[in-house]
Amino acid sequence: MEGTSEGITIGPYRLDASHKIGDGAGCVGVYRAIDMRSGRVVAIKTVDRLKEADVAWKHSFQRELDIAIKLQHPNVIELVDVVFWDRYVCLVMEHAGGGELFQLVANAGAMPEDLTRVYFLQVVSAVAHCHSRGVCHRDLKLENCLLSSPGSQLVKITDFGLSKDIEQHSQPRTQRVGTVSYMAPEVSMASGLVPYDGAAADVWSLGVILYVLVCCDYPFGFDGTGGVPTQHVLAKVSKGVFQFPTEKIPLSNAFMSIVSGMLTLDVTKRLTMDQVAAHPWSTAGQYLLDETAVGEAPRVIDWASAPTISDAPLASLGSIESNEEFAFDEGLEF
């Protein structure tokens, strides 16, 4: 987004151009902003409709928007609004300022099973909701699990850019969609011709998430910075063989059972979402979610006054039809 001003007014939202909180494919950036009507802190994902004119990309963006509108769950990042401003399409989303669940593990190390259950079952609930609406996420990972605010235990899953809605679109079949360390074997080996079960692939990714939370390591390796070559990870994933670090961390039999059931190579024998939720590990202990973050008062950012760049009208969610295409080409009207 052009300009260096500290604040940019987009409809009723004031965007902090100096506070970029995320990136994404085809995305100028995700910025923190404030709803000037209520004082609510939000996140605005900005997309340059003139720059991103590729037909395939436009279809992908429309699909992401359709899915965001469709999903309504306390553990899914909410799409608050859509604003058309200048050359940009701006997705106004719920702001989760507590950071990634990944960072929590990176900072604190292996998490006790009882505490892990608090976070993990929220992710399970969110993904189960997605599946009930015909949506498979396809990029579940700790980096896409956000905490609602600093110190909160309330989890929000985000980033539906690679998701598929089988009710509106098609069965997933694309090869290597998602993040390699969390990728199910059928996804890594997909031909692009034969569809695979997106929900089952999500279960595999959830199994990796659970393993990392408790074991503070990846079951099949990590291919990012400082990790091992991607092909090494894919080779291990294709065999579905991994080890539990029982010599370093005390692990319950129930934990090893649920993870093994989720990381099962044979899709027909892999645990389903219902089986994950009903597993003895999931139902053990107490669900200790800290509810203090739910319904907390809006936080107001006290920014210096900024020039009003645009008073473009707001487009309500109700006006956006699932089959409506956005005009990304120069000169076209929304």
C-alpha positions as CSV (number, residue, x, y, z in Angstrom):
1,M,0.0,0.0,0.0
2,E,1.4,3.4,-1.0
3,G,2.2,6.2,1.4
4,T,4.0,6.6,4.6
5,S,1.4,8.3,6.7
6,E,0.9,6.8,10.1
7,G,-2.8,6.5,9.7
8,I,-5.0,5.8,6.7
9,T,-8.7,6.1,6.8
10,I,-10.6,3.5,4.9
11,G,-14.3,3.9,5.3
12,P,-15.0,3.8,9.1
13,Y,-11.6,2.1,9.7
14,R,-8.3,3.8,10.5
15,L,-5.4,1.6,9.4
16,D,-2.0,1.8,11.0
17,A,0.3,1.7,8.0
18,S,3.3,1.4,10.3
19,H,2.0,-1.7,12.0
20,K,2.1,-4.6,9.5
21,I,1.1,-7.8,11.2
22,G,1.1,-10.3,8.4
23,D,1.7,-11.1,4.7
24,G,0.2,-13.5,2.2
25,A,0.2,-14.6,-1.4
26,G,-1.3,-11.8,-3.5
27,C,-1.7,-9.7,-0.4
28,V,-0.1,-6.2,0.0
29,G,-0.1,-6.9,3.7
30,V,-2.2,-7.4,6.8
31,Y,-2.4,-4.3,9.1
32,R,-3.7,-3.4,12.5
33,A,-6.6,-1.0,12.3
34,I,-9.4,0.5,14.5
35,D,-13.1,0.8,13.9
36,M,-13.7,4.4,14.6
37,R,-17.3,3.8,15.4
38,S,-16.8,1.4,18.2
39,G,-13.1,1.5,19.1
40,R,-12.7,-2.2,18.2
41,V,-9.3,-3.3,17.1
42,V,-9.4,-5.2,13.8
43,A,-7.0,-6.5,11.2
44,I,-7.2,-5.4,7.5
45,K,-5.9,-7.6,4.7
46,T,-5.3,-5.4,1.7
47,V,-5.3,-6.8,-1.9
48,D,-4.3,-4.7,-4.9
49,R,-7.0,-5.4,-7.5
50,L,-4.9,-3.8,-10.3
51,K,-1.7,-5.8,-9.6
52,E,-3.4,-9.1,-9.0
53,A,-5.2,-9.6,-12.3
54,D,-4.4,-13.2,-13.0
55,V,-7.6,-15.2,-13.6
56,A,-6.5,-18.2,-11.4
57,W,-5.6,-15.8,-8.6
58,K,-8.9,-14.0,-8.8
59,H,-10.8,-17.3,-8.5
60,S,-8.7,-18.2,-5.5
61,F,-9.4,-14.9,-3.8
62,Q,-13.1,-15.2,-4.5
63,R,-13.0,-18.7,-3.0
64,E,-11.3,-17.4,0.1
65,L,-13.9,-14.7,0.6
66,D,-16.8,-17.1,0.1
67,I,-15.4,-19.4,2.7
68,A,-14.7,-16.6,5.2
69,I,-18.3,-15.4,4.9
70,K,-19.6,-18.9,5.4
71,L,-17.7,-19.8,8.6
72,Q,-19.1,-18.5,11.9
73,H,-17.4,-20.0,15.0
74,P,-15.8,-18.6,18.2
75,N,-12.5,-20.4,17.3
76,V,-12.4,-19.1,13.7
77,I,-11.1,-15.6,12.8
78,E,-14.2,-13.6,11.9
79,L,-14.6,-11.7,8.6
80,V,-16.0,-8.4,9.9
81,D,-16.4,-6.4,6.7
82,V,-15.3,-5.9,3.1
83,V,-14.3,-2.4,2.0
84,F,-13.6,-1.3,-1.6
85,W,-11.1,1.5,-1.4
86,D,-9.3,3.1,-4.2
87,R,-7.5,0.3,-6.1
88,Y,-7.7,-2.1,-3.1
89,V,-10.1,-4.7,-1.8
90,C,-9.8,-4.7,2.0
91,L,-10.9,-7.7,4.1
92,V,-11.6,-6.4,7.6
93,M,-11.0,-9.3,10.0
94,E,-11.1,-10.0,13.7
95,H,-7.8,-9.1,15.3
96,A,-6.1,-11.7,17.4
97,G,-3.2,-10.0,19.2
98,G,-1.9,-12.8,21.3
99,G,0.5,-14.2,18.7
100,E,0.8,-17.6,17.2
101,L,0.5,-20.9,19.1
102,F,3.8,-21.8,17.4
103,Q,5.5,-19.0,19.3
104,L,4.1,-20.2,22.6
105,V,5.8,-23.6,22.1
106,A,9.0,-22.0,20.7
107,N,9.3,-19.8,23.8
108,A,8.1,-22.3,26.5
109,G,9.1,-25.7,25.1
110,A,7.1,-28.9,25.4
111,M,3.6,-28.4,26.8
112,P,2.0,-30.6,29.5
113,E,-0.8,-32.8,28.1
114,D,-3.5,-31.2,30.3
115,L,-2.6,-27.7,29.1
116,T,-2.2,-28.9,25.5
117,R,-5.8,-30.2,25.7
118,V,-7.1,-26.7,26.4
119,Y,-5.6,-25.3,23.2
120,F,-5.9,-28.4,21.0
121,L,-9.6,-29.1,21.6
122,Q,-10.4,-25.5,20.5
123,V,-8.7,-26.2,17.2
124,V,-10.5,-29.4,16.8
125,S,-13.8,-27.6,17.4
126,A,-13.0,-25.0,14.8
127,V,-12.0,-27.6,12.2
128,A,-15.0,-29.7,12.9
129,H,-17.2,-26.6,12.2
130,C,-15.3,-26.1,8.9
131,H,-15.9,-29.7,7.9
132,S,-19.6,-29.5,8.8
133,R,-19.9,-26.6,6.4
134,G,-18.1,-28.5,3.6
135,V,-14.8,-26.6,4.1
136,C,-11.4,-28.3,4.4
137,H,-8.6,-26.0,5.6
138,R,-5.6,-27.6,3.9
139,D,-3.0,-25.5,5.7
140,L,-3.5,-26.3,9.4
141,K,-0.3,-25.5,11.4
142,L,0.6,-23.8,14.6
143,E,1.4,-20.6,12.8
144,N,-2.2,-20.5,11.7
145,C,-3.5,-20.9,15.2
146,L,-3.7,-17.5,16.9
147,L,-4.3,-16.5,20.5
148,S,-7.0,-13.8,20.9
149,S,-5.0,-11.5,23.1
150,P,-1.7,-11.6,25.1
151,G,-1.9,-14.1,27.9
152,S,-5.2,-15.5,26.6
153,Q,-6.0,-19.2,26.1
154,L,-8.6,-18.5,23.4
155,V,-7.5,-19.9,20.1
156,K,-8.6,-18.7,16.6
157,I,-7.7,-20.5,13.4
158,T,-6.9,-18.3,10.4
159,D,-5.6,-18.2,6.8
160,F,-8.2,-19.9,4.6
161,G,-6.3,-19.0,1.4
162,L,-5.7,-22.6,0.5
163,S,-9.0,-23.9,1.7
164,K,-11.6,-25.7,-0.4
165,D,-15.4,-25.7,-0.1
166,I,-16.5,-28.9,-1.7
167,E,-20.1,-27.7,-1.7
168,Q,-19.4,-24.7,-3.9
169,H,-16.1,-25.6,-5.7
170,S,-14.6,-29.1,-6.1
171,Q,-13.0,-32.0,-4.4
172,P,-9.3,-31.1,-3.5
173,R,-6.8,-32.8,-5.8
174,T,-3.9,-30.3,-6.0
175,Q,-0.4,-31.7,-5.2
176,R,1.5,-30.3,-2.2
177,V,-1.0,-27.8,-1.0
178,G,-0.1,-26.5,2.5
179,T,3.1,-26.7,4.6
180,V,5.3,-29.8,4.1
181,S,5.9,-30.6,7.8
182,Y,2.2,-30.8,8.3
183,M,1.2,-32.2,5.0
184,A,-0.7,-35.5,4.7
185,P,0.9,-38.2,2.5
186,E,-2.0,-38.3,0.1
187,V,-1.6,-34.5,-0.5
188,S,2.2,-34.7,-1.0
189,M,1.8,-37.5,-3.5
190,A,-1.4,-36.2,-5.2
191,S,-1.4,-36.4,-9.0
192,G,-3.7,-33.5,-9.6
193,L,-6.1,-35.8,-11.3
194,V,-7.6,-38.0,-8.5
195,P,-9.3,-36.2,-5.7
196,Y,-8.4,-36.9,-2.0
197,D,-10.4,-36.5,1.2
198,G,-9.6,-33.0,2.4
199,A,-11.1,-33.6,5.8
200,A,-8.9,-36.6,6.4
201,A,-5.9,-34.6,5.3
202,D,-6.8,-32.0,7.9
203,V,-6.9,-34.7,10.6
204,W,-3.3,-35.6,9.7
205,S,-2.3,-32.0,10.1
206,L,-4.0,-31.9,13.4
207,G,-2.0,-34.9,14.5
208,V,1.2,-33.1,13.7
209,I,0.0,-30.0,15.6
210,L,-0.7,-32.2,18.7
211,Y,2.6,-33.9,18.4
212,V,4.5,-30.6,18.2
213,L,2.7,-29.1,21.2
214,V,3.5,-32.0,23.5
215,C,6.9,-33.1,22.1
216,C,8.3,-29.8,20.9
217,D,9.5,-31.4,17.7
218,Y,8.1,-32.5,14.3
219,P,7.2,-36.1,13.8
220,F,8.6,-36.2,10.3
221,G,11.1,-33.4,10.4
222,F,11.1,-29.7,9.6
223,D,12.2,-28.4,6.2
224,G,12.3,-24.7,7.1
225,T,15.3,-22.5,8.0
226,G,17.8,-24.7,9.9
227,G,15.8,-27.8,9.1
228,V,16.4,-30.8,6.8
229,P,15.8,-30.9,3.0
230,T,12.2,-31.0,1.9
231,Q,12.6,-34.4,0.2
232,H,13.8,-35.9,3.4
233,V,10.6,-34.8,5.2
234,L,8.4,-36.0,2.3
235,A,10.1,-39.4,2.3
236,K,9.3,-39.9,5.9
237,V,5.8,-38.7,5.5
238,S,5.2,-41.1,2.6
239,K,6.2,-44.0,4.9
240,G,4.2,-42.6,7.9
241,V,6.8,-43.9,10.4
242,F,7.7,-41.7,13.4
243,Q,8.9,-42.1,16.9
244,F,7.7,-40.7,20.3
245,P,10.5,-39.1,22.5
246,T,9.5,-41.2,25.5
247,E,13.1,-41.2,26.8
248,K,12.9,-37.4,27.1
249,I,9.2,-36.6,27.8
250,P,6.7,-38.6,29.9
251,L,3.8,-39.4,27.5
252,S,0.5,-41.0,28.3
253,N,-0.6,-44.1,26.4
254,A,-3.8,-42.2,25.5
255,F,-1.7,-39.4,23.9
256,M,0.4,-41.8,21.8
257,S,-2.8,-43.6,20.8
258,I,-4.6,-40.5,19.5
259,V,-1.6,-39.2,17.7
260,S,-0.9,-42.6,16.1
261,G,-4.5,-42.7,15.0
262,M,-4.4,-39.3,13.4
263,L,-1.0,-40.0,11.7
264,T,-2.2,-43.2,10.1
265,L,-1.1,-43.7,6.5
266,D,-4.2,-45.5,5.4
267,V,-6.9,-42.9,5.1
268,T,-9.7,-45.5,5.7
269,K,-8.1,-46.3,9.1
270,R,-7.2,-42.8,10.1
271,L,-9.3,-41.3,12.9
272,T,-12.2,-39.1,11.9
273,M,-12.9,-35.8,13.5
274,D,-15.7,-37.3,15.6
275,Q,-13.3,-40.0,16.7
276,V,-10.7,-37.4,17.6
277,A,-13.2,-35.5,19.7
278,A,-14.4,-38.7,21.5
279,H,-11.0,-40.2,22.0
280,P,-10.1,-41.0,25.7
281,W,-7.2,-38.5,25.5
282,S,-9.6,-35.7,24.4
283,T,-12.2,-36.5,27.1
284,A,-9.7,-36.9,29.9
285,G,-9.1,-34.3,32.6
286,Q,-10.8,-30.9,32.7
287,Y,-11.3,-28.4,30.0
288,L,-9.7,-25.4,31.6
289,L,-10.2,-22.6,29.0
290,D,-9.7,-19.2,30.5
291,E,-13.0,-17.4,29.6
292,T,-11.8,-14.0,30.7
293,A,-10.8,-13.1,27.1
294,V,-14.3,-13.8,25.8
295,G,-16.4,-10.7,25.6
296,E,-13.7,-8.4,26.7
297,A,-14.2,-4.6,26.2
298,P,-13.0,-3.2,22.9
299,R,-9.4,-1.9,23.1
300,V,-8.9,1.6,21.6
301,I,-5.7,2.6,19.9
302,D,-4.8,6.2,20.7
303,W,-3.3,7.3,17.4
304,A,-2.5,10.8,16.3
305,S,-5.0,12.2,13.9
306,A,-4.4,11.2,10.3
307,P,-5.6,12.7,7.0
308,T,-8.7,11.2,5.5
309,I,-7.6,9.7,2.2
310,S,-10.9,8.1,1.2
311,D,-14.6,8.2,2.2
312,A,-15.5,5.3,0.0
313,P,-18.8,3.7,0.9
314,L,-18.8,0.5,2.8
315,A,-20.0,-2.7,1.2
316,S,-22.0,-4.8,3.7
317,L,-21.4,-8.6,3.8
318,G,-25.0,-9.1,2.9
319,S,-24.5,-7.5,-0.5
320,I,-21.8,-10.0,-1.5
321,E,-23.2,-13.0,-3.3
322,S,-21.2,-16.2,-3.4
323,N,-21.1,-16.2,-7.2
324,E,-20.2,-12.6,-7.5
325,E,-16.8,-11.9,-9.1
326,F,-14.7,-8.8,-8.2
327,A,-13.4,-6.6,-11.0
328,F,-9.6,-6.6,-10.7
329,D,-8.8,-5.2,-14.1
330,E,-8.0,-1.5,-14.4
331,G,-11.0,0.6,-15.4
332,L,-13.7,-1.9,-14.3
333,E,-16.1,-1.0,-11.6
334,F,-17.0,-3.1,-8.5
